């Protein structure tokens, strides 16, 4: 019996070539490395587990066409599943559920896998992907903890534990696991990412900026999401330090342009440009190039978190496709699967109305739409740091629509939790001056 790189028995039917393709996916996927897609070259491999991995790669396109592209491969995997191990059969079934749009079933199968085969960390990573997109941080932590006793030697497990703890606000536990991962393997970009989240949340802006600069030399051979997203985090630290030129340079060199047609690269770019504008920095004509790549996404409706940022980017570029996208989102909300209908209807659509209004200068409507959505925004997925964009837009809309008292109530709390943020102190000083509180404004400068 063959075993994969993590010691899991596998049913391989084409010898070493099959095993190499499988390990590229297994190790590459949990290590956030580009080699995970090498499994696509094994399209003719008869091994069912290899076919299931190919289907998963197609699903990560996060496009309307992804399930159709994945279906031939998952069908081949299912046709041969009976001759594989129970672990492989469950993995295949979980990918099948994803292709069929039954994400709750996929999550349930991945949770079973974590309990019964805790070294199947590719399954764990898929569980985290699905749970993250539903805002279920507790589920992320639960499934990762199930794997911990048997996989403590694997640095990538600690990276996943670190991020799960951070999303559950267990910042001390998150940092401990991130540092354990990095001690086992300095090149562990997901652990770098988790620690960046911790430092941002705790207001360790200078330290976070220095930390990412120190480990950035290891970000080679990564998939486009991981490398652009870690640089996105570095740009966030730069913005908090009022280094707009640096953040723009990071956008131009490391965030936008790695894989312009990929969903995650696109939303990194949308979010960073919007944050730069909110911080008072000009972005030139950068919205236009980005919008050219967002326009084909108007019919996707794969995840509400993605659609909201596509909408924001198209609207900031002044593109009519923003209205097309919003209309498609409303149609999808009416017809979505029962498990997702409420989040599309009651959270995504009000947020979409608010974002579109803000992008077009209707700040009173932006306050209404975002104010309705923010208490439940966790349900659309994304991380605390990513969803903070919507809070920043809501705060800006409050100020611009004259709700200065409400804005002060929100902004002062942020200033207290982020004392190193020059951006927040500058914005606070401007707000206090507008409120006629010059003494409070002077204290922040």
N, C-alpha and C positions, 0 to 999 in steps of 0.2 A: 504493500500500500504506500502510495506517495503521500507526502505531507507538504503543506504550504510553509511559507517563511515563518509562521507563528506556531508551527507544530500541529496544525489541524489536518487530520487525514482527508485526502481528496481523491476523487475518482478521475484519473487522467487517462485519456485514450490516445494521445499522440506523443507520448514520451516527454523528453526534456523540453521540447518546444512549447508544449502545453503548460508545463509547470512554470517555465520562464514567463510566459504571457500572464498566467494567473498571479504570480508573485509580483510582477510589475504593477498589476492592479491592486493587490492586497497591500503591499508595502507602500506603493506610490500614493494610494488613496489616503491611508492613515497618516502619511508623512507630508501630505499636501504637495506632492511632487507631480510634475507634468508627465512622468513616465506611466502614470496610471492609464493614460489613453493608449498606450502601446498595445493593450489587449484588443483594440479594434483591428489590428493587423491579423488577429487569429480568427477572423470571421468564419473560416472554413473548418475550424477545429471542432470535432464532434463532442468534446467534453462538455456535458451540460453545465457545470459550474462556470466554465469559461464563457459559454453563451449567455448565462445570466449576468455575468459581469459586463459583457458588451452591452446588454440591454440597459443596465444601470448607467453606463457612460452616456448612452443616448438620452436617457431621461434627464441627465444633468444639463442638457441644453436649455431647460426651463422655457420651452417654447410650445406653442400649440401643436406643432408637428412632432414633438418628441415621442409621444406614445406610439404613433404610427411607425416611426423609425425604429423604435425599440421592439415592437411586437414580433417581427420575424425571429428575433434572437431569443426572446423569452419563450416563444412557441417551441423552438428547437430544444431549449433547455427542459421544458416540461415534457417533451416527447421522450427524453432519455432519463428523466428524473428517477424513475423506478430503480435504475441500476446504480444509483449513487447512495451516499451515506445519509442518515437522517438529518445531520447538520446541513449538508448541501441541499437536501430537499426543502428544509425550512427556509434557507436563504433564497432559493429559487422561488418559493411560494411568496416570500415577502416582496421580491422584485416584481413578480406577477401582479400582486395587489397594487403596487405603486403604478404600474403601467395601466391597470384598469381603473385607476383613480380612487381606489379604496385605501386611503392612507391610514385610517384607524386600524384596519386589519394588518397592514404592513407594520405598524408600530407594535401591535400585539405580538406578531411573530418575532420581531427583533427583540422584544423583551424576553420572550421565551428562550430565544437563542442565548441571550446574555446569561440567563440562569443556568442553562444546560451546557453551554459551550462558551465559557467566559473568555477564551482566547480567540474567538472569532471577532476580532476588533474591526474588521471591515463592516460586519453587521452592526456593531455598536456605532460606528461612524454614521451609517445610514440611519439608524434610530435617532441619533442626535440631529441629523439634518431635518428629519420629519418633525421631531418634537420642537426644535428651534423655530421652524416655520409656523408652528401653532402657538408659540409663546409658552410652552410647557417646560419651564426650567426645572421644576421639581421632577418631572419625568426624565429629563436629561441626567439629573444627578442620580436618580434611583437606578437607572439602567447601567450607568457607569460604575456605581458602587458594587453592583452585582458582579462585575468583571474584575474588580480590584484584587481579591485574594489570589487569583490564579494568574494575573498578568502584571504584577508589580514590577517585573523586570523590563517592561516595555515602556520606553519614554513617552510614546504617543498616547498611551492610556492616561498617564499623568497630565498630559496636555489637555485631554478631553475632560478629565476630572476638574482641572483648574478652571476651565471655561464654565462647566456646569455649576461649580461652586460660586463662581463670580456672578453668574446670572441669577443665582438664588441669594445674592448679597452676602454670601459667606466669604468675605474678602481675605481673611487671614488664612482660611483653608485653601482658597484659590491660589494665593501667593506661594504657600508651602508646596503645593503640587506642581505649580509652574516651575519653581526653582528645582524641585526634584527631577522633573523632566529635563531641564537644561543641564543639570549635573550629569545625567545619564547620557545626554546627547546635546551638545551646544546648538547644533542645527535642528531645533525643534520649533518651527515657526508658529505652530498653533499655541505652544506654551508662551512664546514671545507675545503673541496676540492677547492671550489671557492676562498676562502680567501688565500689558499696556492698558487693558481695561481696568484692572485694579488700581493702577497708579493714577489714571484719569479720574476715576470715581473718588479716590482719596485726596485729590488735589495735589498730587506729587508731580506737577507739570514739568518742572526742570529735570527732575530725576527720570521721568518717563521719556522725555526727549533724548536725554543722554543715553539711556538704556537701549532704545531702539537704534540709535546711531551706532552704538557699540556692536550690536548683533546683526546689523543689516548686511555685513559682509557674508553672512551665511545664506542669504536669500537668493541662492542660485538654483536653477533646475526646478523651481516651484511651478505649480499651476498658476495661471494668470490671476485668478481670484486671490490666492494667498499672497502673492508678491504685491499686487496693487493694493490689497486691503491693509497689509502691514504698513506700507508707505502712506496710505490714507490715514492711519492712526498717527504716524509721525507728523503729517500735515495738520492734524487736529491739535497736537501739542504746539506746533508752530503758530497756529492761529491764536491759541490761548495766550501765547507769549507776545502777541501783536507783531509777529513776523510774517506779514502778508506776502512779501516778495518771495520768501522761502517757500511758503505753502503753494504759491502759484508755480514756482519752479518744480516742486514735487509733483504737482498736477501734470505739468507738461512733460516731465521726464519719466515719471514712475507710476502715475495713476491712469492717465488716459493715453491710449495708444498701444498697449500691450496686446489686447484682444478686443478691438472696438465692437465686434459683433456679439460679445458675450454679455449676458444679462448682468452678472455680478460686477464686471468691470464698468458697465454702463451706470449702475446705481451708485457705485463708488464715486464716479465722476459727477453725477447729478448732485449728490449730497455734498461733495466738497465745494463745487461752484456755489451752491446755495449758501453754505456756511461762510464762504469768503464774502459774498455779498452782504449777508446779515452782519458780518463783522465790519463792514464799511470799506471793503477792498473791491476795486473794479476788476472785472474779469474779461473785459474786452469783448471780442466776438466769439469767445469759446463756446457759448451756448449753441451757436449755429451748427458747428461741426458735430457736436454731440447729438443734436436733434435729428440730423440726417440719419444717424444710426438708431435712434429711438423710434422713428416714424414706422418702420416695419413691425413694431411691437404692438400696434393698436388693437390687434385681434387676439392677443395671447391669453390674458386672464388665467394665468397659471397660479400665481400667488398674489394676494392683495398688496403685500408689502412691495412687490416689484412694480405692479401697475401704478401705485401712488407716486412712485419716483419717476417712472416714465412720464406720467401726466405732468408732474412739476417741471421736468426738463423741457418737454414740448411747449408748455405754457410760457416758461421764461424765455424761450426762443421766439415766442409770438407765432407759433405754428398752428394752423387750423386743425391739424391732426389731434390736438389736445381735445377738441370737442368730439371728434370721432371716438377717441379712446374712452372718454367719459360715457358716451352713449353705449359703447360696448360693455363697459363695466356695469352699467345699470341693467342691461339685458342679462348679463351673466348673473348678477345678484338675484334676479327673479327666478333663474333656472338652475342655480347652483345645487350641488348635492346637499342633502339635509344637514350633514355634519359641518358644512361651511356656509350655508345660506345666511345664517344670522350674522356672521362676522362680515360678510360682504355687504349685507343690507344695512346693518345698524352701526358698523364701525367704519368700514372702508368708504362707503358712499358719502357720509357726512365729512370725513376727512378729505375726500376728493373735492367736494364742493368748496371746502375751506382753502385747500391748496390752490385750486384754480382761481378763486377770488383773490387770494393774496398775490399770486403771480400777475394778476391783471389790475391790481391797485384798489380792489374793493375790500378794504381792511375790516369794515364792520361785518361783512358777510364771512370773512375769514375767521373772525373771532367766534361767530356763531357755529360754523361748521366744525372747526377744530375744537372748540370748547365742548361740543357734544361728543366728539370722538375720543379725546385724550384720556378720559378715565378708563376706557376699555382698549386703549391702543395696543396693549400687550398681546391681544388676541390676533393681531395681524402678523405676528412674528417679528424677527429682527432683534438686535441686541439693545440693551439700554442706551449705549452710545449711538447706535444708528437711529433709534426712535427719538433721541434728543433733538434731532433736526426739526421734527414737527412741533416740539415744545418751543424751540427757538423762533419758529415762524409765528406761532401763536402769540408769544411775547411781543414780537415785533409788530404784529397786527394790533395788539392791545395799545401799544404806544401810539401807533399811527392813527388809530381811531379815537384817541383821546381818553382811553381808560387808564390814566396814569397811576391811579391808586392801586388798581389791580396789578398793573405791571410792576410797581415798586414792591408789592407783597411777594411776588414770585422772584424778582431779580435779586432782592437783598438776601433771600435764603441761599441762592446760588453763590453769591459773593462770599458769604460766610463759609460755605463748604469748599470753595475754590479760591483761597486767599492768594494763590500765586497767579491767578488768571488776570493778566493785564487787560484782556478784552472785556471781561466782565466789569472790572473796576472803571474802565473808560466809559462803558455803556451806563454803568450806575451813576457816574458823575454827571453824564448828560441828562439822565432822567431826573436826578435830584435838582439840577439846575432848572429844568422845565417845571418842576413842582414848586420852585421858589425856595428851595432848601439849600442855599449856597454853602452853608457850613458843612452839611452832610456831603455835598459834592466835593468840597475842598479836602475832606478827610480821605477821599478815595484817590486823589491825584498825587 
